[in-house]
Amino acid sequence: MASSPATSRRCRARWPTSLRRSAAPPAWGSWGPRSARASPRGPPSAACSPSRRAAPLGFQLPLWVAAGFAIAAALAVVLFVRENRPERRPYRPLKRLDGLNEAFAHPIIGRIMAISFITVVGFAGIEATYGLWTETRFGWGPRQIGLAFMAIGLLGAVCQGWLSGRLARRFGEATTLTGGLVFMCVGLTTQWLSPVWQVAILGFAFVCIGQSICFPNLTGLISQAAPPDRQGEMLGLNMSGMALARIGGPVLAGQLFSLVSPGSPFAFAAVLILPAVWFALQVRQRTRRPA
């Protein structure tokens, strides 16, 4: 798909004078290992930066780093994670449809799976369009987006590794889950309405805090509600639903971004949080701790 005239003018304005005179505007969707043109999924600012030629690996370096971390995580699971089931009971596997019916009919697990699915639909859509939105809204490029995700990643590590467990022990998993969803809704709305990038980063931080204390408690609630011999099956079904949501979420968000407005994926994700909060309140009622 070719770039629009407005995008071409913006790109050429950022090029050195010599390139403006001799080079043609880059076409979106073209690909070349040493080209300054944009990849089909890269942010538009990548097409506007001739300095990309200075990096031999280009955008491949983050992929190699991520692959290294994935291998390290897999090795850590093999070396350090052990089965903690206290006793082995006779296990009778259910048919696939029977397992799904059992999960959806459960008063807690069914609602948790619904929360996971609709939340990830919105969240995955935001992840897929965030770079395009920040370029359109604030003129950001890969460097600014990378720094933002680095800062938010550090905040998420602190919240998920230190804050989430403390909140769950003090208030319970269901209450913490509800609070995390509210944080996500506030953060998404803040990003949607943000007039400047500083407010958008504040909203991003709210989303990060909410997501970091939300998803661990989703897993915890399923493990508590499922029978010991079906915990893995129920957790696997929930992960499968989240994977399915990660397929549909970006597709839907891309259509909203293109056909409605650049900020519409944030509004859509915030609206999706509302039924998730309602389901979380129902789970809270069914898991309320005795006084």
Disulfide bonds with the S-S distance in Angstrom:
Cys11-Cys48 2.49
